[in-house]
Amino acid sequence: MIKQFTEEELLGRPRSAEQEFEIAALIAMPDSDIDFSDIPEIRELPANAVRGLLHRGPVIRLSDDLRAHFADLASRNHQPMNDLVNETLRRAVAAELR
């Protein structure tokens, strides 16, 4: 059985060889050997359950120069950077469609 450590016990301390061995054994263990008997089976979702609530969609990364430009504009306009980027892209798409 693996001992449960507090955050204070683990911070700044390397794992022992025994801990490394136990972790490696758990990683190598096939899913079929894991004992789930103490976890109750979910037979139906609760009425207030919501799927995908935390899903945010794909991440779009701006280059450093564009991020700095939009961050500066957003700061000067007291506007969220996300709104400013979306507004700029909407204008560009509308201009392209004309």
PAFI-983791 format. One record per residue: residue in one letter; residue number from 0; chain; x, y, z of N, C-alpha, C in turn. Coordinates in pm, whole numbers, plus 50000, padded with zeros to 5 digits. Example, Ala and Ser with C-alpha at 12.3 -4.5 7.8 and 13.67 -1.06 7.14 Angstrom:
<rs>
R A 0 A 51319 49431 50780 51230 49550 50780 51320 49670 50780
R S 1 A 51285 49775 50708 51367 49894 50714 51290 50003 50787
</rs>
This chain:
<rs>
R M 0 A 50084 49882 50000 50000 50000 50000 50088 50124 50000
R I 1 A 50049 50224 49921 50126 50348 49911 50086 50442 50024
R K 2 A 50184 50498 50089 50159 50594 50197 50116 50727 50136
R Q 3 A 50017 50791 50195 49973 50922 50151 50059 51028 50218
R F 4 A 50118 51116 50140 50204 51222 50193 50132 51355 50186
R T 5 A 50158 51440 50284 50105 51576 50279 50190 51658 50183
R E 6 A 50136 51772 50143 50208 51859 50052 50341 51905 50114
R E 7 A 50339 51932 50246 50461 51977 50313 50570 51870 50310
R E 8 A 50528 51744 50321 50626 51635 50320 50692 51621 50183
R L 9 A 50618 51654 50077 50670 51631 49943 50744 51751 49884
R L 10 A 50706 51872 49923 50767 51990 49862 50917 51993 49885
R G 11 A 50990 52004 49778 51134 52016 49787 51209 51889 49822
R R 12 A 51140 51779 49833 51208 51654 49868 51199 51558 49750
R P 13 A 51311 51501 49709 51306 51402 49602 51239 51273 49650
R R 14 A 51181 51199 49555 51119 51071 49591 51228 50969 49622
R S 15 A 51195 50881 49713 51289 50774 49749 51288 50667 49640
R A 16 A 51385 50579 49645 51392 50468 49549 51269 50379 49563
R E 17 A 51223 50361 49687 51104 50279 49710 50980 50344 49645
R Q 18 A 50968 50476 49659 50855 50546 49597 50862 50535 49445
R E 19 A 50981 50552 49390 50997 50540 49245 50958 50400 49198
R F 20 A 50995 50297 49274 50961 50159 49241 50809 50140 49243
R E 21 A 50741 50192 49347 50596 50178 49358 50525 50251 49244
R I 22 A 50573 50370 49209 50513 50446 49099 50530 50370 48968
R A 23 A 50650 50318 48943 50676 50242 48821 50586 50119 48813
R A 24 A 50565 50052 48928 50479 49933 48931 50334 49971 48900
R L 25 A 50289 50084 48951 50152 50128 48924 50134 50166 48777
R I 26 A 50233 50230 48720 50226 50269 48580 50222 50145 48491
R A 27 A 50299 50044 48526 50306 49922 48446 50183 49833 48463
R M 28 A 50104 49857 48568 49988 49771 48596 49880 49789 48489
R P 29 A 49831 49680 48430 49723 49693 48332 49593 49739 48401
R D 30 A 49510 49809 48326 49385 49861 48381 49298 49750 48439
R S 31 A 49306 49631 48379 49222 49520 48426 49258 49476 48568
R D 32 A 49379 49508 48614 49420 49470 48749 49388 49576 48855
R I 33 A 49334 49689 48814 49303 49796 48909 49171 49763 48978
R D 34 A 49171 49773 49109 49053 49742 49190 48967 49867 49206
R F 35 A 48852 49868 49140 48760 49980 49148 48643 49950 49242
R S 36 A 48650 49846 49321 48537 49801 49401 48492 49903 49505
R D 37 A 48580 49993 49547 48540 50091 49648 48481 50219 49585
R I 38 A 48474 50222 49451 48416 50337 49382 48276 50298 49336
R P 39 A 48173 50371 49378 48038 50333 49337 48017 50351 49187
R E 40 A 47944 50258 49129 47914 50265 48987 47808 50372 48963
R I 41 A 47825 50450 48857 47726 50551 48821 47628 50485 48726
R R 42 A 47504 50475 48768 47403 50410 48685 47322 50510 48603
R E 43 A 47310 50633 48653 47244 50737 48575 47301 50871 48616
R L 44 A 47304 50964 48521 47360 51096 48549 47263 51177 48634
R P 45 A 47313 51255 48729 47225 51342 48807 47158 51445 48716
R A 46 A 47043 51494 48758 46966 51590 48677 47045 51718 48649
R N 47 A 47132 51757 48742 47205 51883 48724 47342 51863 48658
R A 48 A 47370 51744 48607 47498 51718 48542 47502 51789 48407
R V 49 A 47616 51850 48376 47632 51923 48251 47760 51873 48186
R R 50 A 47751 51832 48061 47869 51788 47987 47931 51904 47912
R G 51 A 48061 51905 47904 48131 52004 47823 48131 52144 47880
R L 52 A 48098 52160 48006 48088 52293 48066 48222 52365 48062
R L 53 A 48331 52294 48079 48462 52357 48083 48534 52356 47949
R H 54 A 48471 52302 47847 48532 52298 47714 48540 52438 47657
R R 55 A 48657 52477 47612 48675 52612 47559 48704 52612 47410
R G 56 A 48710 52499 47347 48737 52495 47204 48886 52503 47176
R P 57 A 48922 52517 47048 49063 52518 47012 49134 52644 47062
R V 58 A 49262 52630 47088 49344 52742 47133 49413 52801 47011
R I 59 A 49408 52932 46998 49477 53000 46890 49588 53083 46953
R R 60 A 49708 53063 46906 49823 53132 46964 49869 53244 46870
R L 61 A 49886 53361 46926 49937 53474 46849 50089 53479 46861
R S 62 A 50153 53530 46756 50298 53549 46764 50324 53657 46868
R D 63 A 50447 53661 46917 50481 53755 47025 50455 53900 46986
R D 64 A 50487 53936 46861 50467 54076 46821 50318 54111 46813
R L 65 A 50234 54018 46762 50090 54046 46757 50028 54049 46896
R R 66 A 50074 53957 46983 50022 53956 47118 50054 54087 47189
R A 67 A 50177 54136 47172 50217 54262 47235 50135 54378 47178
R H 68 A 50114 54377 47047 50036 54484 46983 49893 54486 47036
R F 69 A 49827 54370 47036 49688 54365 47084 49679 54390 47234
R A 70 A 49776 54346 47310 49775 54372 47455 49785 54522 47481
R D 71 A 49870 54590 47405 49885 54736 47420 49756 54807 47381
R L 72 A 49696 54768 47267 49570 54828 47225 49459 54804 47326
R A 73 A 49450 54682 47374 49346 54648 47471 49362 54729 47599
R S 74 A 49486 54747 47641 49512 54825 47762 49472 54971 47742
R R 75 A 49508 55028 47628 49475 55168 47601 49324 55189 47586
R N 76 A 49255 55090 47529 49110 55103 47506 49027 55050 47621
R H 77 A 49094 55001 47728 49023 54943 47843 48922 54838 47795
R Q 78 A 48972 54747 47713 48889 54644 47649 48961 54511 47662
R P 79 A 48888 54401 47683 48956 54270 47688 49024 54240 47554
R M 80 A 49144 54186 47562 49219 54156 47440 49144 54060 47351
R N 81 A 49074 53962 47408 48999 53865 47329 48894 53936 47243
R D 82 A 48822 54033 47301 48720 54107 47226 48784 54186 47112
R L 83 A 48898 54247 47141 48967 54327 47040 49014 54241 46923
R V 84 A 49071 54125 46952 49116 54035 46845 48998 53986 46762
R N 85 A 48887 53947 46829 48768 53902 46755 48711 54014 46668
R E 86 A 48706 54133 46721 48653 54247 46643 48741 54274 46521
R T 87 A 48871 54269 46537 48964 54291 46427 48949 54182 46321
R L 88 A 48937 54057 46363 48919 53948 46268 48785 53958 46195
R R 89 A 48679 53997 46265 48547 54014 46201 48555 54120 46090
R R 90 A 48622 54230 46121 48637 54337 46020 48716 54286 45900
R A 91 A 48822 54212 45924 48905 54160 45814 48826 54063 45726
R V 92 A 48746 53977 45788 48665 53882 45712 48557 53956 45633
R A 93 A 48492 54056 45695 48389 54133 45626 48448 54207 45507
R A 94 A 48567 54263 45521 48632 54335 45412 48668 54238 45299
R E 95 A 48708 54117 45335 48745 54017 45235 48624 53970 45156
R L 96 A 48506 53967 45220 48386 53920 45154 48323 54023 45061
R R 97 A 48363 54147 45072 48307 54253 44984 48361 54245 44845
</rs>
